[in-house]
Amino acid sequence: MSVWSVGADLSLWNEERVRQTRIEQHTEQHERVTNDLRGRVAEQEDGRGGAEGKRSTKGERQSTEGERTNW
């Protein structure tokens, strides 16, 4: 086996490893987002949701920071 073929094999192996790592990272990110969304849906269904899950009372609205402000 020549030095060139060993280098080519290592290069192909490295490219495949990088590809697999990216797939794994994407899958993990997808799982985190999916779990987060499932949790938000469950909170809304249970009536525990924050600004997205509750109806505001007259003259009152949830701010983006989660603190109540009068409008």
Contacts in CASP RR format, 6 or more apart in sequence:
PFRMAT RR
TARGET T0000
AUTHOR 0000-0000-0000
METHOD contacts of the structure
MODEL  1
MSVWSVGADLSLWNEERVRQTRIEQHTEQHERVTNDLRGRVAEQEDGRGG
AEGKRSTKGERQSTEGERTNW
40 49 0 8 1.000
40 52 0 8 1.000
43 49 0 8 1.000
43 50 0 8 1.000
43 53 0 8 1.000
44 52 0 8 1.000
44 53 0 8 1.000
47 53 0 8 1.000
47 54 0 8 1.000
50 62 0 8 1.000
50 66 0 8 1.000
51 61 0 8 1.000
51 62 0 8 1.000
51 63 0 8 1.000
51 64 0 8 1.000
51 66 0 8 1.000
54 62 0 8 1.000
56 62 0 8 1.000
59 70 0 8 1.000
59 71 0 8 1.000
60 68 0 8 1.000
60 69 0 8 1.000
60 70 0 8 1.000
60 71 0 8 1.000
61 68 0 8 1.000
61 69 0 8 1.000
61 71 0 8 1.000
62 68 0 8 1.000
63 69 0 8 1.000
END
